[in-house]
Amino acid sequence: MKPAYILIPLLATTASVGYFFHWRSAQVTQHRASVLVVDEYAGRDGKKEAEADAAAGKLVILEYGLYLPWDAERREVALKKFGVEYRPLAGCMVTEPLTKYVAAYNGVMEPKIASRFGPDVFDTANREGLALLESRWSKREANSESSVSR
C-alpha cells in the first residue's frame, strides 16, 4: 500500500479537527462578549436627580416590577388629581444598580409628594385607580350585555 493513501486522509482529518476547535473557541469568545451588558443606571445618583426634578416642579415616582391590572388607571388618577407621574422603568427583570437608583430617587420624592398632598396620597391614587377600573369594567359589561340582547 502506498504511504500517500494513509498520509493524505490523516492530514485532512487532522486539519479539519484543528480548524473545528479553532472555530469553536472563536464562537465562545464572541458569545461571551455579546453577553456583557452595561447598566444605564450604574453610577447615576438618584437622590441628586430627584432633587433636581423636584426643584423643577416635576413630581415623579419611579417603578419597576410586575404591573397591577389597574396600573393605567392609577397613573391616570395620580397625574390628573395630584400631578404625580408614575414612571415605569423595568418589568420584573431588574439589576442591582436600578433598584438602588429607584430607592434613592423615591426616597427623596415620596416625602416631598406626601408633604404636599398628605401621607395617604399613594393609597388614594391606588384606591381611586382600582375604583375607576371597576367602573370601566362594569360599563363594558353593561354594553356587551345590551349588544347581546339586541
C-alpha positions as CSV (number, residue, x, y, z in Angstrom):
1,M,0.0,0.0,0.0
2,K,1.3,3.4,-0.9
3,P,2.0,5.8,2.0
4,A,0.1,8.6,0.3
5,Y,-3.2,6.6,0.7
6,I,-2.8,6.8,4.5
7,L,-1.0,10.1,4.8
8,I,-3.4,12.3,2.8
9,P,-6.6,11.3,4.7
10,L,-4.8,11.5,8.0
11,L,-3.6,15.1,7.3
12,A,-7.0,16.1,6.0
13,T,-8.7,14.8,9.2
14,T,-6.1,16.5,11.4
15,A,-6.6,19.8,9.6
16,S,-10.4,19.5,9.8
17,V,-10.4,18.7,13.6
18,G,-7.9,21.5,14.2
19,Y,-10.0,24.0,12.3
20,F,-13.2,22.9,14.1
21,F,-11.7,23.5,17.5
22,H,-10.3,26.9,16.4
23,W,-13.7,27.9,15.1
24,R,-15.5,26.7,18.2
25,S,-13.2,28.7,20.5
26,A,-13.8,31.8,18.5
27,Q,-17.6,31.3,18.7
28,V,-17.4,31.0,22.5
29,T,-15.4,34.2,22.7
30,Q,-17.9,36.1,20.6
31,H,-20.8,34.8,22.6
32,R,-19.2,35.9,25.9
33,A,-18.5,39.3,24.5
34,S,-22.2,39.7,23.4
35,V,-23.5,38.8,26.9
36,L,-21.7,41.7,28.6
37,V,-24.3,44.3,29.3
38,V,-23.7,47.9,30.6
39,D,-26.4,49.0,33.1
40,E,-27.6,52.5,32.3
41,Y,-28.3,53.2,36.0
42,A,-24.8,52.3,37.2
43,G,-23.2,55.4,38.6
44,R,-26.3,57.5,38.4
45,D,-27.3,59.5,41.6
46,G,-31.0,59.0,42.1
47,K,-31.1,61.4,45.1
48,K,-29.5,64.2,43.1
49,E,-31.8,63.7,40.1
50,A,-34.9,63.6,42.3
51,E,-33.9,66.9,43.9
52,A,-33.4,68.4,40.5
53,D,-36.8,67.2,39.3
54,A,-38.5,68.4,42.5
55,A,-36.8,71.8,42.1
56,A,-38.1,71.9,38.5
57,G,-41.6,71.2,39.8
58,K,-41.7,67.6,38.4
59,L,-43.3,65.1,40.8
60,V,-42.3,61.6,39.6
61,I,-42.4,58.2,41.2
62,L,-40.2,55.5,39.6
63,E,-41.4,52.0,39.4
64,Y,-40.3,48.5,38.4
65,G,-41.9,45.1,38.8
66,L,-45.0,43.4,37.5
67,Y,-47.9,45.6,36.7
68,L,-51.2,45.7,38.5
69,P,-54.4,45.3,36.5
70,W,-55.3,48.9,37.3
71,D,-51.9,50.5,36.8
72,A,-53.1,52.6,33.8
73,E,-56.0,53.9,35.9
74,R,-53.8,54.5,39.0
75,R,-51.3,56.6,36.8
76,E,-54.2,58.5,35.3
77,V,-55.7,59.4,38.7
78,A,-52.3,60.3,40.2
79,L,-51.5,62.6,37.2
80,K,-54.9,64.3,36.9
81,K,-55.6,64.7,40.6
82,F,-52.2,65.2,42.1
83,G,-49.9,66.0,39.2
84,V,-47.7,63.0,40.1
85,E,-46.3,60.9,37.2
86,Y,-45.7,57.2,37.8
87,R,-42.8,56.3,35.5
88,P,-42.2,52.5,35.0
89,L,-38.5,51.8,34.3
90,A,-38.5,48.0,34.1
91,G,-40.6,44.9,34.5
92,C,-39.7,42.0,36.8
93,M,-36.1,41.7,35.4
94,V,-34.1,44.3,37.3
95,T,-30.4,44.9,38.2
96,E,-28.9,46.0,41.5
97,P,-27.9,49.5,40.2
98,L,-31.5,50.0,39.0
99,T,-33.0,49.1,42.4
100,K,-30.5,51.3,44.2
101,Y,-31.2,54.2,41.8
102,V,-35.0,53.9,42.2
103,A,-34.7,53.6,46.0
104,A,-32.6,56.8,46.2
105,Y,-34.9,58.7,43.8
106,N,-38.1,57.7,45.5
107,G,-36.5,58.2,48.9
108,V,-36.4,61.9,48.1
109,M,-39.5,62.2,46.0
110,E,-42.0,60.3,48.2
111,P,-41.7,62.5,51.3
112,K,-42.0,65.7,49.1
113,I,-45.2,64.4,47.5
114,A,-46.6,63.2,50.9
115,S,-45.9,66.6,52.5
116,R,-47.7,68.4,49.7
117,F,-50.8,66.1,49.3
118,G,-50.9,64.2,52.6
119,P,-49.5,60.9,53.8
120,D,-52.2,58.8,52.1
121,V,-51.7,60.3,48.6
122,F,-50.4,57.0,47.2
123,D,-53.2,54.9,48.8
124,T,-55.7,57.3,47.5
125,A,-54.4,57.1,43.9
126,N,-54.3,53.3,44.3
127,R,-57.9,53.1,45.6
128,E,-59.3,55.5,43.1
129,G,-57.5,53.8,40.2
130,L,-59.0,50.5,41.2
131,A,-62.4,52.1,41.5
132,L,-62.0,53.7,38.1
133,L,-61.1,50.3,36.6
134,E,-64.1,48.6,38.2
135,S,-66.4,51.3,36.8
136,R,-65.0,50.9,33.3
137,W,-65.4,47.1,33.5
138,S,-69.0,47.4,34.7
139,K,-69.7,49.8,31.8
140,R,-68.1,47.5,29.4
141,E,-70.1,44.5,30.7
142,A,-73.3,46.5,30.6
143,N,-72.6,47.5,27.0
144,S,-71.7,43.9,26.0
145,E,-74.9,42.6,27.6
146,S,-77.1,45.2,25.8
147,S,-75.5,44.4,22.5
148,V,-76.0,40.6,23.1
149,S,-79.7,41.1,23.9
150,R,-80.5,43.0,20.7
